[in-house]
Amino acid sequence: MEDEALSQRLSRYPALKKHVEDALDVVENVGGDVGLADSAEERLILAGRDFNRNAMQSWAENQVKARETKFRRTHKQAHKDSKKNSTGTRASEESK
């Protein structure tokens, strides 16, 4: 994959992009605080878990959007739920 294409795809998912940047910071020891392999490994494992969680969330959101679009295309008469305009049922008179 070309760098520009990857960059464009990541720009659609800011949370995932942030995780990639954070992992690169660990790899490059940007903060100067990752001097031991154990420390780097621990941070990358935690970052990987967060990355996976965000990736799954993004996947789920994409699935919902795709299914909504498909449903709307095949069920043009359907409409979204909206708040009803009714003020309720008028009270009836008491029995005598």
C-alpha positions as YAML, in Angstrom:
chain: A
units: angstrom
residues:
- id: 1
  name: MET
  ca: [0.00, 0.00, 0.00]
- id: 2
  name: GLU
  ca: [1.28, 3.43, -0.84]
- id: 3
  name: ASP
  ca: [2.10, 5.87, 1.97]
- id: 4
  name: GLU
  ca: [-0.45, 8.41, 0.74]
- id: 5
  name: ALA
  ca: [-3.23, 5.84, 0.55]
- id: 6
  name: LEU
  ca: [-2.44, 4.63, 4.07]
- id: 7
  name: SER
  ca: [-2.37, 8.21, 5.32]
- id: 8
  name: GLN
  ca: [-5.78, 8.91, 3.75]
- id: 9
  name: ARG
  ca: [-7.30, 5.79, 5.26]
- id: 10
  name: LEU
  ca: [-5.90, 6.56, 8.72]
- id: 11
  name: SER
  ca: [-7.23, 10.12, 8.51]
- id: 12
  name: ARG
  ca: [-10.76, 8.66, 8.43]
- id: 13
  name: TYR
  ca: [-10.10, 7.03, 11.82]
- id: 14
  name: PRO
  ca: [-8.45, 9.59, 14.13]
- id: 15
  name: ALA
  ca: [-8.39, 7.26, 17.16]
- id: 16
  name: LEU
  ca: [-6.56, 4.55, 15.20]
- id: 17
  name: LYS
  ca: [-4.14, 7.12, 13.79]
- id: 18
  name: LYS
  ca: [-3.36, 8.30, 17.33]
- id: 19
  name: HIS
  ca: [-2.60, 4.71, 18.41]
- id: 20
  name: VAL
  ca: [-0.21, 4.22, 15.48]
- id: 21
  name: GLU
  ca: [1.53, 7.48, 16.39]
- id: 22
  name: ASP
  ca: [1.78, 6.41, 20.05]
- id: 23
  name: ALA
  ca: [3.30, 3.06, 19.06]
- id: 24
  name: LEU
  ca: [5.83, 4.82, 16.86]
- id: 25
  name: ASP
  ca: [6.71, 7.09, 19.78]
- id: 26
  name: VAL
  ca: [7.55, 3.99, 21.83]
- id: 27
  name: VAL
  ca: [9.54, 2.41, 18.99]
- id: 28
  name: GLU
  ca: [11.51, 5.63, 18.48]
- id: 29
  name: ASN
  ca: [11.70, 6.34, 22.25]
- id: 30
  name: VAL
  ca: [10.53, 9.89, 21.58]
- id: 31
  name: GLY
  ca: [10.00, 10.73, 25.26]
- id: 32
  name: GLY
  ca: [13.27, 9.15, 26.28]
- id: 33
  name: ASP
  ca: [11.47, 7.14, 28.95]
- id: 34
  name: VAL
  ca: [11.55, 3.69, 27.32]
- id: 35
  name: GLY
  ca: [15.04, 2.48, 28.08]
- id: 36
  name: LEU
  ca: [14.29, -1.15, 28.84]
- id: 37
  name: ALA
  ca: [12.75, -3.80, 26.61]
- id: 38
  name: ASP
  ca: [10.29, -4.76, 29.36]
- id: 39
  name: SER
  ca: [9.02, -1.20, 29.56]
- id: 40
  name: ALA
  ca: [8.64, -0.94, 25.78]
- id: 41
  name: GLU
  ca: [6.91, -4.31, 25.62]
- id: 42
  name: GLU
  ca: [4.43, -3.40, 28.35]
- id: 43
  name: ARG
  ca: [3.54, -0.09, 26.72]
- id: 44
  name: LEU
  ca: [3.15, -1.69, 23.30]
- id: 45
  name: ILE
  ca: [0.94, -4.46, 24.69]
- id: 46
  name: LEU
  ca: [-1.34, -1.92, 26.36]
- id: 47
  name: ALA
  ca: [-1.33, 0.24, 23.24]
- id: 48
  name: GLY
  ca: [-2.19, -2.83, 21.16]
- id: 49
  name: ARG
  ca: [-5.19, -3.62, 23.34]
- id: 50
  name: ASP
  ca: [-6.47, -0.07, 23.01]
- id: 51
  name: PHE
  ca: [-5.82, -0.13, 19.28]
- id: 52
  name: ASN
  ca: [-7.77, -3.38, 18.89]
- id: 53
  name: ARG
  ca: [-10.67, -2.03, 20.94]
- id: 54
  name: ASN
  ca: [-10.84, 1.12, 18.80]
- id: 55
  name: ALA
  ca: [-10.47, -0.89, 15.60]
- id: 56
  name: MET
  ca: [-13.39, -3.12, 16.59]
- id: 57
  name: GLN
  ca: [-15.48, -0.05, 17.50]
- id: 58
  name: SER
  ca: [-14.74, 1.51, 14.11]
- id: 59
  name: TRP
  ca: [-15.58, -1.77, 12.37]
- id: 60
  name: ALA
  ca: [-18.90, -1.99, 14.21]
- id: 61
  name: GLU
  ca: [-19.81, 1.60, 13.34]
- id: 62
  name: ASN
  ca: [-19.03, 0.91, 9.67]
- id: 63
  name: GLN
  ca: [-21.20, -2.21, 9.75]
- id: 64
  name: VAL
  ca: [-24.13, -0.26, 11.20]
- id: 65
  name: LYS
  ca: [-23.79, 2.46, 8.56]
- id: 66
  name: ALA
  ca: [-23.56, -0.09, 5.75]
- id: 67
  name: ARG
  ca: [-26.61, -2.00, 6.96]
- id: 68
  name: GLU
  ca: [-28.62, 1.19, 7.41]
- id: 69
  name: THR
  ca: [-27.74, 2.27, 3.88]
- id: 70
  name: LYS
  ca: [-28.64, -1.14, 2.45]
- id: 71
  name: PHE
  ca: [-31.92, -1.19, 4.38]
- id: 72
  name: ARG
  ca: [-32.88, 2.29, 3.19]
- id: 73
  name: ARG
  ca: [-32.14, 1.31, -0.41]
- id: 74
  name: THR
  ca: [-34.30, -1.81, -0.24]
- id: 75
  name: HIS
  ca: [-37.07, -0.32, 1.94]
- id: 76
  name: LYS
  ca: [-37.65, 3.14, 0.54]
- id: 77
  name: GLN
  ca: [-41.03, 3.43, 2.26]
- id: 78
  name: ALA
  ca: [-39.50, 2.96, 5.70]
- id: 79
  name: HIS
  ca: [-38.75, 5.98, 7.83]
- id: 80
  name: LYS
  ca: [-36.80, 6.56, 10.99]
- id: 81
  name: ASP
  ca: [-38.56, 6.60, 14.33]
- id: 82
  name: SER
  ca: [-39.45, 10.07, 15.40]
- id: 83
  name: LYS
  ca: [-41.10, 11.58, 18.39]
- id: 84
  name: LYS
  ca: [-44.86, 11.40, 18.22]
- id: 85
  name: ASN
  ca: [-46.84, 14.61, 18.17]
- id: 86
  name: SER
  ca: [-49.62, 13.21, 20.33]
- id: 87
  name: THR
  ca: [-50.25, 14.88, 23.68]
- id: 88
  name: GLY
  ca: [-51.80, 11.70, 25.00]
- id: 89
  name: THR
  ca: [-55.31, 10.37, 25.43]
- id: 90
  name: ARG
  ca: [-57.95, 12.79, 26.58]
- id: 91
  name: ALA
  ca: [-59.41, 11.91, 29.95]
- id: 92
  name: SER
  ca: [-62.90, 10.47, 29.71]
- id: 93
  name: GLU
  ca: [-65.77, 11.44, 31.95]
- id: 94
  name: GLU
  ca: [-66.34, 9.42, 35.07]
- id: 95
  name: SER
  ca: [-69.16, 6.86, 35.05]
- id: 96
  name: LYS
  ca: [-72.37, 7.78, 36.89]
...
